[in-house]
Amino acid sequence: MSTHCNIHFNHGQKTYANIYLRTDGYPDAVLPNFQIFFREVATQCDKTLYPSFFDDAPYLAAKFVIWQSDYNVKVISKFQAIGKLAIYGIAVVNEDSPMSEYIYTVDCMTQDVNGFPIVNCVPEPEIDEDDK
């Protein structure tokens, strides 16, 4: 069974982008992938011409969608021939999915020692059956 998650790209408490991942939402997959993503952004982005946008939630979220889509295509194409637009399992959404087991927050207002945004994970609160 796949593990769904939502990723909020924030500046402080304000969410500027909400990304839904349909698979591989466990922290042991998502958190290391963020470190890979951040390193690739830092490597590929020149500070003057093509900034990393680590401090700009909407721009960083857009970079993440591109990166995650490319990653998904590479993984899937090992098993079948698909094109780059045959992405699956990632969406830009307005609200968290009720199927998400984890919510991640990428806080673009705070950085770690590498200058990367801080990423936090919170298990999705269980929904009381009486509240449905």
N, C-alpha and C positions, 0 to 999 in steps of 0.2 A: 504494500500500500504506500502511496506517495504521501509525503509530509508537506503540507501547505504552509506558507508564511507570508507575512506582509513586511515590507521594509519602508519605514518612514525616513525620509530625508528632511531633517529639521535644521533650523537655526534657532537654538535654544528650545523653547517649548512649542514653537510654531512649525507645523508640518507644511512643507512646500511641495512635496511629491510623495506619492504612496505607490509602491511597486508591489505587485502580487507575484509570488513564485508558486507554481503548482507542485513542484517536486524538489527534493533535496533541501528541505527547509530546516533540518536539524542543525543545531548550533555547531556540531562537529564538522559540518559541511560548509555552512554559510560563513562562519567567523573566519576560518582560514582562507576562504575564497575572497573575502574582503581584503585581507592583507595582500593577496596576489593582485587583486584589482588595483589597490592603492599604489603598489609598487609599479605596476604597468603604467598607470596614469602618470606617476612621477617621472618615469623613464621616457615616456613618449611626448610629454608636454614641456616645451621650452617656456620658461617663466615670462618671457616678453611677448613672443608671438602667439603661443598657444598655452595659456595658463592652465594649471591643474584644476582650478576651481574647487579645491578642497574646502574653501570657506563659502561656497555658493551652492546651496542645496539643490535648486532646480537644474543647474548646469551639471553638477556632479551626478544627479539622478539620471540625466540623459546619457552621460558617459557610461553609467552602470548598465542601463538597458542595452546599449550597443555592445558592451563587453559581455554581458550575460548571454545575449542572443548569439554572439559569435561562439562563446563557450558551448552553448547548447547544440549549435550546428556541428561543431567539431565532435562532440560526444555522440550525437545521433548518426552522423555521417559515417562513423566506424561500422555501423550496422546496415545502413541503407544510403543510397544516393539521394541527397536532398539539396535544394538551393538555400541561399542565405536568408530568403524571405519565408522559408518554411519553418519559422521559429514556432516554438510551442512552449507553453508553460510560463510565460511572462507577460504581464499586462500592467498598464498604468491605470489605476483605479481611483475612485472617489472615496470609497469606504473599505475597511478591512473585510476580508472574506470571513464568513462565519465558520468556514472549514479550516482557517488558519490555526495551527497549533502554536506558532511562535510569532511574536512581533519584535522586529529589530528596529532600533532607532540609530540612525547615523547623524550625529550631532556635528554639524559643520561649524558651529561656534567654538567648539573645543577641540584641541589637537593633542595627540600623544607626543612622545619624544621624537618621533620621526616626522612630525608635522602632518600626520594623517588624522582624519576625523575620528572621534571616539564612537565605537559601535557598542550598543547595549542590546541585550536580549531579554525579553520577558515572555514567559509562557502565557499563552492566551488564557484569560480567565474562563473557567468552566461556566457554561450557561445553565442556569437552573431550569429544569424541565417545566416548572410552573410559569416561567417567564416567557415561554415560547408562544 
